[in-house]
Amino acid sequence: MNRYRKSRAFAPEGFFECEGRGLQWLGEAQRSGGPRVVDVYDWGKDRLDIERVEPASPTPKAAYDFGAALAHLHDAGADHFGSAPRGYTGTCYFGPLQDPVPMDTGSWEDAASYLAEGRLLPMVRMGIERGSLNQSDLDLTGRVIDRLPDLLGRAADDMPARVHGDLWSGNVMWTADRGYDEAVLIDPAAHGGHREEDLAMLHLFGMSYLAEIMDGYQSVHALKTGYQDRITLWQLYPIAGHCVFFGGGYVSEYRAMCRSLL
Protein backbone atom coordinates (compact mmCIF):
# COMPACT_ATOMS: atom_id res chain seq x y z
CA MET A 1 0.00 0.00 0.00
CA ASN A 2 1.53 3.30 -1.11
CA ARG A 3 0.87 5.70 1.77
CA TYR A 4 1.69 9.30 2.48
CA ARG A 5 1.72 10.50 6.09
CA LYS A 6 0.80 14.09 6.78
CA SER A 7 1.81 15.00 10.32
CA ARG A 8 2.21 17.84 12.76
CA ALA A 9 3.17 17.69 16.42
CA PHE A 10 0.63 19.29 18.77
CA ALA A 11 -1.99 19.68 16.04
CA PRO A 12 -5.24 21.34 17.17
CA GLU A 13 -7.84 18.99 18.59
CA GLY A 14 -9.63 17.10 15.81
CA PHE A 15 -7.61 18.69 13.01
CA PHE A 16 -6.63 15.49 11.21
CA GLU A 17 -9.92 13.74 11.88
CA CYS A 18 -11.74 16.69 10.34
CA GLU A 19 -9.55 16.55 7.26
CA GLY A 20 -9.86 12.78 6.99
CA ARG A 21 -13.63 12.81 7.30
CA GLY A 22 -13.76 15.73 4.88
CA LEU A 23 -11.87 13.73 2.27
CA GLN A 24 -14.18 10.76 2.78
CA TRP A 25 -17.27 12.96 2.51
CA LEU A 26 -16.03 14.54 -0.70
CA GLY A 27 -15.07 11.10 -1.99
CA GLU A 28 -18.64 9.85 -1.62
CA ALA A 29 -19.55 11.98 -4.64
CA GLN A 30 -17.33 9.87 -6.91
CA ARG A 31 -20.25 7.44 -7.20
CA SER A 32 -22.25 10.16 -8.94
CA GLY A 33 -19.47 11.55 -11.14
CA GLY A 34 -17.50 13.59 -8.61
CA PRO A 35 -13.73 14.09 -8.88
CA ARG A 36 -11.15 11.66 -7.58
CA VAL A 37 -10.23 12.34 -3.96
CA VAL A 38 -7.22 10.81 -2.22
CA ASP A 39 -8.08 7.69 -0.25
CA VAL A 40 -7.91 7.95 3.53
CA TYR A 41 -6.38 5.05 5.44
CA ASP A 42 -6.19 6.26 9.03
CA TRP A 43 -5.77 9.28 11.27
CA GLY A 44 -4.60 10.11 14.76
CA LYS A 45 -4.14 13.22 16.88
CA ASP A 46 -0.95 14.26 15.10
CA ARG A 47 -1.20 12.53 11.71
CA LEU A 48 -3.26 11.57 8.68
CA ASP A 49 -2.39 8.61 6.46
CA ILE A 50 -3.60 8.99 2.88
CA GLU A 51 -2.97 7.58 -0.57
CA ARG A 52 0.25 8.68 -2.24
CA VAL A 53 -0.36 10.13 -5.70
CA GLU A 54 2.32 10.50 -8.35
CA PRO A 55 2.19 14.00 -9.88
CA ALA A 56 1.91 14.75 -13.59
CA SER A 57 1.15 17.78 -15.77
CA PRO A 58 -2.45 18.81 -16.47
CA THR A 59 -3.98 18.65 -19.92
CA PRO A 60 -6.91 20.57 -21.39
CA LYS A 61 -9.09 17.45 -21.45
CA ALA A 62 -8.25 16.54 -17.86
CA ALA A 63 -9.12 20.11 -16.84
CA TYR A 64 -12.46 19.99 -18.65
CA ASP A 65 -13.26 16.64 -17.07
CA PHE A 66 -12.30 17.99 -13.65
CA GLY A 67 -14.66 20.93 -14.08
CA ALA A 68 -17.53 18.58 -14.91
CA ALA A 69 -16.67 16.35 -11.96
CA LEU A 70 -16.48 19.36 -9.61
CA ALA A 71 -20.03 20.31 -10.59
CA HIS A 72 -21.17 16.78 -9.69
CA LEU A 73 -19.39 17.09 -6.34
CA HIS A 74 -21.19 20.34 -5.57
CA ASP A 75 -24.49 18.83 -6.68
CA ALA A 76 -24.04 16.06 -4.08
CA GLY A 77 -25.15 18.75 -1.65
CA ALA A 78 -25.08 19.26 2.10
CA ASP A 79 -27.71 19.53 4.80
CA HIS A 80 -27.07 23.21 5.48
CA PHE A 81 -24.74 26.07 4.76
CA GLY A 82 -22.03 25.54 7.34
CA SER A 83 -22.49 21.78 7.75
CA ALA A 84 -19.42 19.87 8.90
CA PRO A 85 -18.32 16.73 7.00
CA ARG A 86 -20.53 13.74 7.67
CA GLY A 87 -19.69 12.02 10.95
CA TYR A 88 -17.59 14.85 12.38
CA THR A 89 -18.79 16.81 15.41
CA GLY A 90 -15.65 18.67 16.49
CA THR A 91 -14.03 21.91 15.39
CA CYS A 92 -13.44 22.46 11.67
CA TYR A 93 -10.38 24.35 10.44
CA PHE A 94 -9.20 26.57 7.62
CA GLY A 95 -5.65 27.52 6.77
CA PRO A 96 -2.12 26.17 6.50
CA LEU A 97 -0.92 23.12 8.40
CA GLN A 98 1.30 25.20 10.68
CA ASP A 99 -1.42 27.71 11.63
CA PRO A 100 -5.00 26.56 11.01
CA VAL A 101 -7.80 28.59 12.57
CA PRO A 102 -11.28 27.42 13.57
CA MET A 103 -13.89 27.58 10.80
CA ASP A 104 -17.42 28.05 12.07
CA THR A 105 -19.98 25.33 11.49
CA GLY A 106 -23.72 25.73 11.79
CA SER A 107 -27.02 25.37 10.02
CA TRP A 108 -27.53 28.60 8.14
CA GLU A 109 -30.43 28.37 5.72
CA ASP A 110 -29.37 31.06 3.27
CA ALA A 111 -26.12 32.00 1.58
CA ALA A 112 -26.05 35.62 2.78
CA SER A 113 -26.34 34.78 6.49
CA TYR A 114 -23.79 32.00 6.11
CA LEU A 115 -21.25 34.22 4.35
CA ALA A 116 -21.71 37.06 6.83
CA GLU A 117 -22.06 35.26 10.16
CA GLY A 118 -20.19 32.05 9.46
CA ARG A 119 -17.26 33.30 7.41
CA LEU A 120 -16.52 37.02 7.03
CA LEU A 121 -17.22 38.35 10.53
CA PRO A 122 -15.42 35.57 12.44
CA MET A 123 -12.31 35.80 10.22
CA VAL A 124 -12.09 39.60 10.37
CA ARG A 125 -12.48 39.47 14.15
CA MET A 126 -9.59 36.99 14.32
CA GLY A 127 -7.57 39.45 12.27
CA ILE A 128 -8.34 42.16 14.82
CA GLU A 129 -7.31 39.85 17.68
CA ARG A 130 -3.98 39.20 15.95
CA GLY A 131 -3.42 42.86 15.17
CA SER A 132 -3.39 42.63 11.37
CA LEU A 133 -6.87 44.12 10.92
CA ASN A 134 -8.71 46.82 12.86
CA GLN A 135 -12.16 48.17 13.65
CA SER A 136 -12.25 50.09 10.38
CA ASP A 137 -11.85 46.79 8.54
CA LEU A 138 -14.76 45.35 10.50
CA ASP A 139 -16.85 48.40 9.60
CA LEU A 140 -15.86 48.04 5.94
CA THR A 141 -16.81 44.37 6.05
CA GLY A 142 -20.15 45.33 7.57
CA ARG A 143 -20.85 47.65 4.64
CA VAL A 144 -20.21 44.75 2.25
CA ILE A 145 -22.51 42.54 4.31
CA ASP A 146 -25.26 45.14 4.10
CA ARG A 147 -25.03 44.88 0.30
CA LEU A 148 -25.07 41.08 0.15
CA PRO A 149 -28.64 40.79 -1.19
CA ASP A 150 -27.63 42.87 -4.22
CA LEU A 151 -24.13 41.40 -4.54
CA LEU A 152 -25.32 37.80 -4.47
CA GLY A 153 -28.16 38.36 -6.90
CA ARG A 154 -29.76 35.13 -8.10
CA ALA A 155 -27.00 33.09 -6.49
CA ALA A 156 -28.53 33.92 -3.11
CA ASP A 157 -31.15 31.24 -3.78
CA ASP A 158 -28.69 28.40 -4.40
CA MET A 159 -28.99 25.27 -2.29
CA PRO A 160 -26.06 24.26 -0.04
CA ALA A 161 -23.31 22.55 -2.02
CA ARG A 162 -20.72 20.00 -0.92
CA VAL A 163 -17.57 22.09 -1.26
CA HIS A 164 -13.85 21.43 -0.89
CA GLY A 165 -13.47 24.73 0.91
CA ASP A 166 -9.80 25.46 0.13
CA LEU A 167 -9.68 24.81 -3.60
CA TRP A 168 -6.66 26.80 -4.69
CA SER A 169 -4.42 25.29 -7.35
CA GLY A 170 -2.06 23.70 -4.81
CA ASN A 171 -4.85 21.46 -3.55
CA VAL A 172 -5.67 20.10 -7.00
CA MET A 173 -3.09 17.47 -7.91
CA TRP A 174 -2.74 16.19 -11.46
CA THR A 175 -1.76 12.58 -12.02
CA ALA A 176 -1.63 9.87 -14.67
CA ASP A 177 -1.14 6.99 -12.24
CA ARG A 178 -4.24 5.19 -13.53
CA GLY A 179 -3.12 5.42 -17.13
CA TYR A 180 -4.90 8.67 -17.98
CA ASP A 181 -4.64 12.30 -16.87
CA GLU A 182 -6.95 13.37 -14.07
CA ALA A 183 -7.26 15.73 -11.13
CA VAL A 184 -7.14 14.51 -7.52
CA LEU A 185 -8.32 16.60 -4.58
CA ILE A 186 -6.22 16.94 -1.42
CA ASP A 187 -6.14 19.08 1.76
CA PRO A 188 -9.78 20.20 2.02
CA ALA A 189 -11.61 22.40 4.47
CA ALA A 190 -14.77 20.53 3.47
CA HIS A 191 -18.18 21.83 4.48
CA GLY A 192 -21.62 22.69 3.25
CA GLY A 193 -21.23 25.95 1.39
CA HIS A 194 -21.87 27.77 -1.87
CA ARG A 195 -20.60 26.29 -5.15
CA GLU A 196 -19.14 29.65 -6.15
CA GLU A 197 -16.74 29.49 -3.17
CA ASP A 198 -14.68 26.74 -4.77
CA LEU A 199 -14.77 28.37 -8.19
CA ALA A 200 -13.61 31.70 -6.76
CA MET A 201 -10.72 29.95 -5.03
CA LEU A 202 -9.64 28.40 -8.33
CA HIS A 203 -9.41 31.94 -9.73
CA LEU A 204 -7.43 33.30 -6.77
CA PHE A 205 -3.78 32.27 -7.20
CA GLY A 206 -3.64 31.04 -10.79
CA MET A 207 -4.87 27.72 -12.15
CA SER A 208 -3.82 25.80 -15.25
CA TYR A 209 -6.49 25.54 -17.94
CA LEU A 210 -9.01 27.49 -15.87
CA ALA A 211 -11.17 28.26 -18.92
CA GLU A 212 -11.44 24.55 -19.69
CA ILE A 213 -12.35 23.82 -16.06
CA MET A 214 -15.13 26.40 -16.18
CA ASP A 215 -16.43 25.08 -19.50
CA GLY A 216 -16.53 21.57 -18.08
CA TYR A 217 -18.32 22.80 -14.97
CA GLN A 218 -21.02 24.61 -16.91
CA SER A 219 -21.58 21.60 -19.14
CA VAL A 220 -23.00 19.92 -16.03
CA HIS A 221 -24.36 22.79 -13.96
CA ALA A 222 -24.97 26.22 -15.46
CA LEU A 223 -24.00 28.99 -13.06
CA LYS A 224 -26.37 31.80 -12.17
CA THR A 225 -26.15 34.99 -14.21
CA GLY A 226 -23.34 37.30 -13.14
CA TYR A 227 -21.13 34.71 -11.48
CA GLN A 228 -18.02 36.46 -12.85
CA ASP A 229 -18.99 39.57 -10.90
CA ARG A 230 -19.23 37.54 -7.67
CA ILE A 231 -15.72 36.07 -7.80
CA THR A 232 -14.29 38.90 -5.69
CA LEU A 233 -17.09 38.51 -3.15
CA TRP A 234 -16.31 34.84 -2.57
CA GLN A 235 -12.59 35.56 -2.41
CA LEU A 236 -13.02 37.85 0.60
CA TYR A 237 -12.97 35.00 3.11
CA PRO A 238 -9.70 33.37 1.98
CA ILE A 239 -7.99 36.75 1.62
CA ALA A 240 -9.19 37.76 5.10
CA GLY A 241 -7.70 34.45 6.21
CA HIS A 242 -4.39 35.41 4.61
CA CYS A 243 -4.55 38.67 6.58
CA VAL A 244 -4.83 36.55 9.73
CA PHE A 245 -2.05 34.12 8.75
CA PHE A 246 0.42 36.42 7.03
CA GLY A 247 -0.67 40.08 7.27
CA GLY A 248 1.45 42.26 4.99
CA GLY A 249 0.12 43.08 1.56
CA TYR A 250 -2.95 40.92 2.03
CA VAL A 251 -4.40 43.60 4.32
CA SER A 252 -4.42 46.28 1.63
CA GLU A 253 -5.68 43.70 -0.87
CA TYR A 254 -8.61 42.82 1.39
CA ARG A 255 -9.51 46.48 1.82
CA ALA A 256 -9.32 47.14 -1.92
CA MET A 257 -11.52 44.11 -2.63
CA CYS A 258 -14.15 45.28 -0.18
CA ARG A 259 -14.18 48.79 -1.64
CA SER A 260 -14.51 47.42 -5.16
CA LEU A 261 -17.78 45.78 -4.11
CA LEU A 262 -19.28 48.96 -2.66
C-alpha positions as CSV (number, residue, x, y, z in Angstrom):
1,M,0.0,0.0,0.0
2,N,1.5,3.3,-1.1
3,R,0.9,5.7,1.8
4,Y,1.7,9.3,2.5
5,R,1.7,10.5,6.1
6,K,0.8,14.1,6.8
7,S,1.8,15.0,10.3
8,R,2.2,17.8,12.8
9,A,3.2,17.7,16.4
10,F,0.6,19.3,18.8
11,A,-2.0,19.7,16.0
12,P,-5.2,21.3,17.2
13,E,-7.8,19.0,18.6
14,G,-9.6,17.1,15.8
15,F,-7.6,18.7,13.0
16,F,-6.6,15.5,11.2
17,E,-9.9,13.7,11.9
18,C,-11.7,16.7,10.3
19,E,-9.5,16.5,7.3
20,G,-9.9,12.8,7.0
21,R,-13.6,12.8,7.3
22,G,-13.8,15.7,4.9
23,L,-11.9,13.7,2.3
24,Q,-14.2,10.8,2.8
25,W,-17.3,13.0,2.5
26,L,-16.0,14.5,-0.7
27,G,-15.1,11.1,-2.0
28,E,-18.6,9.8,-1.6
29,A,-19.5,12.0,-4.6
30,Q,-17.3,9.9,-6.9
31,R,-20.2,7.4,-7.2
32,S,-22.2,10.2,-8.9
33,G,-19.5,11.6,-11.1
34,G,-17.5,13.6,-8.6
35,P,-13.7,14.1,-8.9
36,R,-11.1,11.7,-7.6
37,V,-10.2,12.3,-4.0
38,V,-7.2,10.8,-2.2
39,D,-8.1,7.7,-0.3
40,V,-7.9,7.9,3.5
41,Y,-6.4,5.0,5.4
42,D,-6.2,6.3,9.0
43,W,-5.8,9.3,11.3
44,G,-4.6,10.1,14.8
45,K,-4.1,13.2,16.9
46,D,-1.0,14.3,15.1
47,R,-1.2,12.5,11.7
48,L,-3.3,11.6,8.7
49,D,-2.4,8.6,6.5
50,I,-3.6,9.0,2.9
51,E,-3.0,7.6,-0.6
52,R,0.3,8.7,-2.2
53,V,-0.4,10.1,-5.7
54,E,2.3,10.5,-8.3
55,P,2.2,14.0,-9.9
56,A,1.9,14.8,-13.6
57,S,1.2,17.8,-15.8
58,P,-2.4,18.8,-16.5
59,T,-4.0,18.7,-19.9
60,P,-6.9,20.6,-21.4
61,K,-9.1,17.5,-21.5
62,A,-8.2,16.5,-17.9
63,A,-9.1,20.1,-16.8
64,Y,-12.5,20.0,-18.7
65,D,-13.3,16.6,-17.1
66,F,-12.3,18.0,-13.7
67,G,-14.7,20.9,-14.1
68,A,-17.5,18.6,-14.9
69,A,-16.7,16.4,-12.0
70,L,-16.5,19.4,-9.6
71,A,-20.0,20.3,-10.6
72,H,-21.2,16.8,-9.7
73,L,-19.4,17.1,-6.3
74,H,-21.2,20.3,-5.6
75,D,-24.5,18.8,-6.7
76,A,-24.0,16.1,-4.1
77,G,-25.2,18.7,-1.6
78,A,-25.1,19.3,2.1
79,D,-27.7,19.5,4.8
80,H,-27.1,23.2,5.5
81,F,-24.7,26.1,4.8
82,G,-22.0,25.5,7.3
83,S,-22.5,21.8,7.7
84,A,-19.4,19.9,8.9
85,P,-18.3,16.7,7.0
86,R,-20.5,13.7,7.7
87,G,-19.7,12.0,11.0
88,Y,-17.6,14.9,12.4
89,T,-18.8,16.8,15.4
90,G,-15.7,18.7,16.5
91,T,-14.0,21.9,15.4
92,C,-13.4,22.5,11.7
93,Y,-10.4,24.3,10.4
94,F,-9.2,26.6,7.6
95,G,-5.6,27.5,6.8
96,P,-2.1,26.2,6.5
97,L,-0.9,23.1,8.4
98,Q,1.3,25.2,10.7
99,D,-1.4,27.7,11.6
100,P,-5.0,26.6,11.0
101,V,-7.8,28.6,12.6
102,P,-11.3,27.4,13.6
103,M,-13.9,27.6,10.8
104,D,-17.4,28.1,12.1
105,T,-20.0,25.3,11.5
106,G,-23.7,25.7,11.8
107,S,-27.0,25.4,10.0
108,W,-27.5,28.6,8.1
109,E,-30.4,28.4,5.7
110,D,-29.4,31.1,3.3
111,A,-26.1,32.0,1.6
112,A,-26.0,35.6,2.8
113,S,-26.3,34.8,6.5
114,Y,-23.8,32.0,6.1
115,L,-21.2,34.2,4.4
116,A,-21.7,37.1,6.8
117,E,-22.1,35.3,10.2
118,G,-20.2,32.0,9.5
119,R,-17.3,33.3,7.4
120,L,-16.5,37.0,7.0
121,L,-17.2,38.4,10.5
122,P,-15.4,35.6,12.4
123,M,-12.3,35.8,10.2
124,V,-12.1,39.6,10.4
125,R,-12.5,39.5,14.1
126,M,-9.6,37.0,14.3
127,G,-7.6,39.4,12.3
128,I,-8.3,42.2,14.8
129,E,-7.3,39.9,17.7
130,R,-4.0,39.2,16.0
131,G,-3.4,42.9,15.2
132,S,-3.4,42.6,11.4
133,L,-6.9,44.1,10.9
134,N,-8.7,46.8,12.9
135,Q,-12.2,48.2,13.7
136,S,-12.3,50.1,10.4
137,D,-11.9,46.8,8.5
138,L,-14.8,45.3,10.5
139,D,-16.9,48.4,9.6
140,L,-15.9,48.0,5.9
141,T,-16.8,44.4,6.0
142,G,-20.1,45.3,7.6
143,R,-20.8,47.6,4.6
144,V,-20.2,44.7,2.2
145,I,-22.5,42.5,4.3
146,D,-25.3,45.1,4.1
147,R,-25.0,44.9,0.3
148,L,-25.1,41.1,0.1
149,P,-28.6,40.8,-1.2
150,D,-27.6,42.9,-4.2
151,L,-24.1,41.4,-4.5
152,L,-25.3,37.8,-4.5
153,G,-28.2,38.4,-6.9
154,R,-29.8,35.1,-8.1
155,A,-27.0,33.1,-6.5
156,A,-28.5,33.9,-3.1
157,D,-31.2,31.2,-3.8
158,D,-28.7,28.4,-4.4
159,M,-29.0,25.3,-2.3
160,P,-26.1,24.3,0.0
161,A,-23.3,22.6,-2.0
162,R,-20.7,20.0,-0.9
163,V,-17.6,22.1,-1.3
164,H,-13.8,21.4,-0.9
165,G,-13.5,24.7,0.9
166,D,-9.8,25.5,0.1
167,L,-9.7,24.8,-3.6
168,W,-6.7,26.8,-4.7
169,S,-4.4,25.3,-7.3
170,G,-2.1,23.7,-4.8
171,N,-4.9,21.5,-3.6
172,V,-5.7,20.1,-7.0
173,M,-3.1,17.5,-7.9
174,W,-2.7,16.2,-11.5
175,T,-1.8,12.6,-12.0
176,A,-1.6,9.9,-14.7
177,D,-1.1,7.0,-12.2
178,R,-4.2,5.2,-13.5
179,G,-3.1,5.4,-17.1
180,Y,-4.9,8.7,-18.0
181,D,-4.6,12.3,-16.9
182,E,-7.0,13.4,-14.1
183,A,-7.3,15.7,-11.1
184,V,-7.1,14.5,-7.5
185,L,-8.3,16.6,-4.6
186,I,-6.2,16.9,-1.4
187,D,-6.1,19.1,1.8
188,P,-9.8,20.2,2.0
189,A,-11.6,22.4,4.5
190,A,-14.8,20.5,3.5
191,H,-18.2,21.8,4.5
192,G,-21.6,22.7,3.2
193,G,-21.2,26.0,1.4
194,H,-21.9,27.8,-1.9
195,R,-20.6,26.3,-5.1
196,E,-19.1,29.6,-6.2
197,E,-16.7,29.5,-3.2
198,D,-14.7,26.7,-4.8
199,L,-14.8,28.4,-8.2
200,A,-13.6,31.7,-6.8
201,M,-10.7,29.9,-5.0
202,L,-9.6,28.4,-8.3
203,H,-9.4,31.9,-9.7
204,L,-7.4,33.3,-6.8
205,F,-3.8,32.3,-7.2
206,G,-3.6,31.0,-10.8
207,M,-4.9,27.7,-12.2
208,S,-3.8,25.8,-15.2
209,Y,-6.5,25.5,-17.9
210,L,-9.0,27.5,-15.9
211,A,-11.2,28.3,-18.9
212,E,-11.4,24.5,-19.7
213,I,-12.4,23.8,-16.1
214,M,-15.1,26.4,-16.2
215,D,-16.4,25.1,-19.5
216,G,-16.5,21.6,-18.1
217,Y,-18.3,22.8,-15.0
218,Q,-21.0,24.6,-16.9
219,S,-21.6,21.6,-19.1
220,V,-23.0,19.9,-16.0
221,H,-24.4,22.8,-14.0
222,A,-25.0,26.2,-15.5
223,L,-24.0,29.0,-13.1
224,K,-26.4,31.8,-12.2
225,T,-26.2,35.0,-14.2
226,G,-23.3,37.3,-13.1
227,Y,-21.1,34.7,-11.5
228,Q,-18.0,36.5,-12.9
229,D,-19.0,39.6,-10.9
230,R,-19.2,37.5,-7.7
231,I,-15.7,36.1,-7.8
232,T,-14.3,38.9,-5.7
233,L,-17.1,38.5,-3.1
234,W,-16.3,34.8,-2.6
235,Q,-12.6,35.6,-2.4
236,L,-13.0,37.8,0.6
237,Y,-13.0,35.0,3.1
238,P,-9.7,33.4,2.0
239,I,-8.0,36.7,1.6
240,A,-9.2,37.8,5.1
241,G,-7.7,34.4,6.2
242,H,-4.4,35.4,4.6
243,C,-4.5,38.7,6.6
244,V,-4.8,36.5,9.7
245,F,-2.0,34.1,8.7
246,F,0.4,36.4,7.0
247,G,-0.7,40.1,7.3
248,G,1.5,42.3,5.0
249,G,0.1,43.1,1.6
250,Y,-3.0,40.9,2.0
251,V,-4.4,43.6,4.3
252,S,-4.4,46.3,1.6
253,E,-5.7,43.7,-0.9
254,Y,-8.6,42.8,1.4
255,R,-9.5,46.5,1.8
256,A,-9.3,47.1,-1.9
257,M,-11.5,44.1,-2.6
258,C,-14.2,45.3,-0.2
259,R,-14.2,48.8,-1.6
260,S,-14.5,47.4,-5.2
261,L,-17.8,45.8,-4.1
262,L,-19.3,49.0,-2.7
